[in-house]
Amino acid sequence: MKNNKFALQILSVGLIFLSFIACDSDYATLDSDVLNSDIATNFDIDSSHYDIITYTKALNPVQTNQLGLSTLGVYDDAYGRVTSSFVTQLTPSTYDPSFGDEVEIDSVVVTLPFYSTATDFDDDGNLTYTLDSVISDGDTYKDIKLRIFENNYFIRNFDPSASFSEGQAYYSDKSASPTEPISTTVLEGEELTFLAAPQTSHTSLGNTISISEDVFILESENPDADEDDTETTLTERVAPAIRVKLDPTFWKNKIIDKEGDAVLSNQNNFYNYFRGLYFKAEAYNDDGSYIFLNTGSANNANVTIYYSKLTASTVDDDELRDTGTYVLTFGTNKINFLETDYSLPLNDGNAETGDSKIYLKGGEGAIAGIKLFQGIDEETGLSNFESFRNEYVNLENNEFVSSKRLVNEANLVFYVDRDELAMLGADPENEPNRLYLYDVDNKAPLIDYYLDVTNSALPSFSKTNHLGALERVDDEIDGEGVKYKFKITEHINNLLLRDSTNVELGLAVSLNVNIEDPSVSFTQNKEQNDEGLDLTVPVSSILSPRGTILHGNTTPEESKRVYLEIYYTEPNN
C-alpha cells in the first residue's frame, strides 16, 4: 500500500493557508495588513482588476539531457499517454583493471535507485522508507516492463555544429537536431537477459519490474559454516530501487575478457568502445507507473560485476579464491526519451487575442504565454501600459517621480476548467499542485521568486507566497482543483517605479519549483526548432508528466476568466 503517492507534490491544509495569507477571498480588503483601521483616515484601500492575454504554446521536442535525474515508465492522464525511457553512458570505477587469474563472474547487478525518504524504524530497529518519486494510479504501484539494451549510439558531450563551444543538446523525440534523428536500431543493440533471483525487482513474468518501498536485504553464506549449514550473514541493506540481476555472459565478453586491452585504458577509449545502456520502458497489462530515478548517485546507481579469482594459496590442496567487484557508474550524459500518444491534440493558441482554454502539459507538452497591459486605451489613446502607469505614478520624461497609489499586493489568478477536465475523465490526483511563473525574455524567475523566503528545503512548501499551490475543494489533498494564485507584487512595482520592461511571462507545470533558481542548477533547456530561434523551457516542466486545463481570458464563463488583481492604497483628499 502506498503511504505517499508523490511526496514532491504533497499539499497540506497548512500549505493552503500559507499560500492564501493575503485574503480569504479574491475581494477581501487588506486594511489589517497595510494600515491600522484607526489611523487610515486619510487613505483609501481599494482594488482593481485588469484583463490580461493568455494563450497556449504547444512545444516542439524539448532538450532532455543535463536534467540531473532519469525518468522511466508510463503515465496516463486527460491528455493521453507518455512513456519515458533513457540512455546513459557508463563510467568505469577504475581504468586498466587487473582482474586476476581464472576469473569467474558470480553475478552482475544493475541498480536504479528511487528517490526515497527514511521515515521510520521496523521492530528490529532498521530504517523503513517512503518513496518520493513514483506516480501511479490507485493505491498501489503498478508494474512496468523494462528491457535493457547495449547502446551503440555515440553520445557526444559537445555540439560539433557550434565549434565544440557548447554542450550537445539531445531531445525528447530521440534526436540531436531536426536533421539528426537517433535510430532505434542503433539504440537497441544486444538485449541483456534478466535472471530471476531473490532480492531483485524482476519477476518471472517476462521483464516485469515490481515497484516497492521495501529494502533489499542482501545476504551471503557463512564461509566458516559446515556444508550442511544454511546459515547466512547479512551483508547489506539496499534502499528501495529497481534492482535487476543480469546474465553474466555479456559482461564477461565485454569487460572481463578485455583486461589489458586499450579499450579499458581511459575514458575516451571506453566511451567509444562501450557506449552505454538503453533502458526501455513499456506498459504492463496496458498500465504502469512513472518513476523518477536518482541515476546521478555514483554510490547507488550503477552496474556492479561481482567476480572471484584464483589465489596462490591452498588449503588441503584446495585452491582458494578471492572475491572482487568492478563497478560501472552512470555517466553524466544521460538522455530521457518521451514517447507521446496524446488523445487531446496540443496546438498553438492566439498570441494576439488570447485563448478561452489554456492547456498546460509537462514534458514535450505545452506552456502558456501571458501578456500584461496589452493594446490601446481608447479613451486616452495611450497604450494600456502607459495608462496603467499614469494611474499609479507621476512621470517626467517617462521616468518615475512620485506615487499616486501604493501597490500593496498584486496577484495573477487562474481558474481550473473543471468541466473540460471532467469531460476528459481526469483524475484530480493527476492535477499538478505547483505551476511555475517566469520571465520568458530573460529565461529567469520573477523578482518575487527571490524575495519569497518560504521553505526552500521541501519543494511542496517552497515559494508558496509567490507561486501559490493549487487550491482544492475543501482543502483536501486529493480534492478537485479550483484555482492558482501567483503573487507578483514586486514585479508590478518594478514596472511602475523602476521603468522595467513589460516582458511576456510564461506559465508551466512544475515538478520542483526549487530547481528554477539559477544559483542552484541549469534552469531552462532548449526547445528544438529549425528556425534558429533561442527557445527554452523550464527544466521543472520538462521533468513533470502532469497536465491541467485552465480558463483563459476569452472563456465564455466570465467569472472564471484569468485576471490580474491589484490592491492599493491612495490618499482620499
Secondary structure, 3 states (H helix, E strand, C coil): CCCCCCHHHCCCHHHHHHHCCCCCCCCCCCHHHHCCCCCCCCEEEEEEEECEEEEEEECCCEECECCCCEEEEEEEECCEEEEEEEEEEEEECCCCCCCCEEEEEEEEEEEEEECEEEEEECCCCCEEEEECCEECCCCCCCCEEEEEEECCCCCCCECHHHCCCCECCCECCCEEECCEECCHHHHCCCECCEECCCCCCECCCCCEECCCCCCEEEEEECCCCCCCCCCEEEEEEECCEEEEEECCHHHHHHCHHHCCCHHHCCHHHHHHHCCCEEEEEEEECCECCEEEECCCCCCCCEEEEEEEEEEEEEECCEEEEEEEEEEEEEEEEEEEEEEEEECCCCCCCCCCCCCCEEEEECCCCEEEEEEECCCECCCCCCEHHHHHHHHHEEEECCEEEEECCEEEEEEEEEEECHHHHHHCCCCHHHCCCCEEEEECCCCEECHHHHHCCCCCCCHHHCCCCCECCCEEHHHCCCCCEEEEEEECHHHHHHHHHCCCCCCCEEEEECCCHHHHCCCCCCCEEEECCCCCCCCEEEHHHHHCCCEEEEECCCCCCHHHCCEEEEEEEEECC
